[in-house]
Amino acid sequence: MRNNSSNIVIKNRRASHDYEFIEKLIAGIKLTGTEIKSIREGRASLTDSYCAFRNGELYVTGMHISEYYWGNINNHDPLAERKLLLTRKELRRWERKVNETGLTIIITKLFINDRGLAKVEVALARGKRQYDKRDALRKRDHAREIDLQVKERGKK
């Protein structure tokens, strides 16, 4: 069963459009039984999720994990806050950066590793302004046009 679930990768596609990533980490996430079962079915969304510090610990807010279909009265709350598992040193360093420079912490990817554990890729990010987004789109379109021209020359 682990082999089937290890290819689950849920990405926050909107994050790379709205934020400039400065640093990334892989963190564990504290889940209940029905939450991990829903993730293994691929029923999670990271669209509006962000991380916040509370009492020196890092929590994810806004991550939606759908209720498990076969769950009973002990099923989980889909929008509950979930604790991230990082070392104390990493937590202190990132908390200092967030407080001093006005950066934010967002989740870019949720996946199941080889051992069957849920992990998240967390990024320390700075929000992009509207003109930065347009500039990034312009560069991507320009690169795409150059690739097409190179391919056309190769065919001739």
N, C-alpha and C positions, 0 to 999 in steps of 0.2 A: 504494500500500500504506500510506503514512503516513496518509492520510485515514481509513482503517478503524481504525488502531491509536490514533489520537489521542483517541478517545472512551473509552479504558480508564481507569477510575478505581476503585481498590480502597481502601475506607475501613475504618478501625478503629472500628466502631460502639461497641464496649465502652468505648473511651477516654473519650468524653464522659460516660458514666455513672460511671466510676470516678475521673475527674480533673477538676479545675477548671483551665482553660487560662489562662495569664497572658500569654504572648507566643507568636507563631507566626512561622516562617520557611519559605521554600522553599529546599530544598537539592538539589544534584545527588547522584547515588549512583554509585559505581564498580561496574560489573557486567561479567561476561564475556558472550560471545556467546550461549551457551545460556540464560543467565539472562534477558537482554532478550527473547529469543524466547518464553520461558515467560510473562513478564509481558504481552507482547502478546497472548497467548492468554487472559489473565486468570487465570492459575494461580498466585496468590500469596496469602498470608495474613499479616495484621499483628496478629493477636489478642494474642499474648504478647510482642510486640517492645518493646524499649526501647533507649536509647542510653547509651553510656558513653565516657568520655574515656580514651585510652591514648596516652601520649607526646605530649600536646598535640593529638591528632587525635580526631575523633568517629566512633565505630563503632556500627553497628546490630547488636544481638544478638537472636536469637529470631525474626527475620523468615523465614518459610518461603516459598521459591520452588521449586515443584515441578520435578523434572527434566524436561528437554525430551524429548518423546517420540522425536523423530528423532535425538537426541544419541547419540554413540558413546562410546568409552572416555574421552573428554575431557569428559564431562558434569560439571556442577557439583555441589557438595555443597548440598542443599536448606537446611540450617540454618547455613551459613557466615556469619561476621561480614563485614559489608560497610562500606566506608569512605564517610562522607558528605563531600561537597565544599562547604565553606563558607570564607568569607574568614577570615584570621587574626584580624582584629579581632572578628568575630562569635564565633569559637571562644573567644577569651580572655574576652570579656564573659560568655558563657553558662557557661563553666567556673567563673568567679568566683561567679556566682549559685548554681550547683549546690553548690559547696563551702561557701559561707557560710550559705545559708538552708535547705538540705535539700530543694531542689526536685528534680524528675526531668525527664528529657527523653524524650518518647515520640513515636512516629510516628502521625499521624492519617490521612494519606492518601498513596497511591502512585499516580502518574498519568504518562501520556505526554504531553509538551507538543506544540506545533504543529510543532516541528522534528524530532520523533520521538525525543527524549531522555527517559529516565526521570528523574522528579523526585519528591521526597518532601516532604510538609508536616510539619515538625517543630514540636512544641509544648513550651514550658517549662511544666511543670504541677505542681500541688500535689494530692496525693491527697485525695479526699473521705472524710469519716467516714460511718458508717452513717446517722446522723440527717440529715446533709446530703443524702444520696441520697433518703431518704424525703421530705424537704422539697421537693426538686426535683420528685419525682413528684407530690406534692400540688399544687404550683403549676401543673404541666403539665395535670393533670386539671381543675383549677379553670378554667384558661384555655380548655380544650376545652369545658367546660360552658357558659361564657359565650358562646363562638362559636356553639354550637348554639342557645342562646336567642335570640341576635341573628338568626340565619338563620330561625328559626321566626317571629319577629315580622315579618320582612321578607316572608314568604310570605303573611301574613294581610292 
